Amino acid sequence: MANMRVHPFASAIDTELPVPPSRTHIMLRYKPLWVQPNIRPGDIRRDEYPDESIEEWHRSKGLWID
């Protein structure tokens, strides 16, 4: 259970959210050939799911609110 992750639907968040300094694109290995990801400079690319949780990502960017 230590590795359990919760990924809420964006529609479940009812507070204003800051614009993140970068975006993370995951599962790129499995995207269809016709998909053209909008990857900007500074964005993170992952072929599969990262080891970092969503909470860890937010904390590392200073975006976590307790």
SVG drawing of the C-alpha trace seen along z (x, -y; Angstrom):
<svg xmlns="http://www.w3.org/2000/svg" viewBox="-16 -31 30 33">
<polyline fill="none" stroke="black" stroke-width="0.4" points="0.0,0.0 3.0,-2.3 3.1,-2.9 -0.6,-3.5 -1.3,-6.7 -4.5,-8.8 -5.1,-10.7 -8.1,-13.0 -10.1,-14.1 -9.4,-17.8 -13.1,-18.5 -13.0,-17.4 -10.6,-20.3 -12.6,-23.4 -9.9,-25.9 -7.8,-28.1 -4.6,-26.4 -1.2,-28.0 0.3,-27.6 3.0,-24.9 6.6,-25.9 6.7,-22.8 4.6,-19.9 5.2,-16.2 4.3,-14.0 4.0,-10.4 3.4,-7.1 4.9,-8.5 6.1,-5.0 2.5,-4.0 1.0,-7.0 -0.4,-6.4 1.8,-7.6 -0.7,-10.3 -0.4,-12.0 1.8,-15.1 2.5,-16.0 2.9,-19.7 6.2,-19.4 7.7,-22.8 11.2,-23.6 11.6,-22.5 8.8,-19.9 9.6,-16.5 9.2,-13.4 8.7,-9.9 8.2,-6.8 6.3,-5.2 4.9,-6.1 7.5,-7.9 8.6,-6.7 7.8,-10.2 4.2,-10.5 2.0,-13.5 2.5,-14.7 6.3,-14.4 6.2,-16.4 4.1,-19.2 6.4,-19.3 9.5,-19.5 8.1,-22.5 6.9,-24.3 3.3,-23.8 2.1,-21.6 -0.4,-23.1 -1.1,-21.3"/>
</svg>
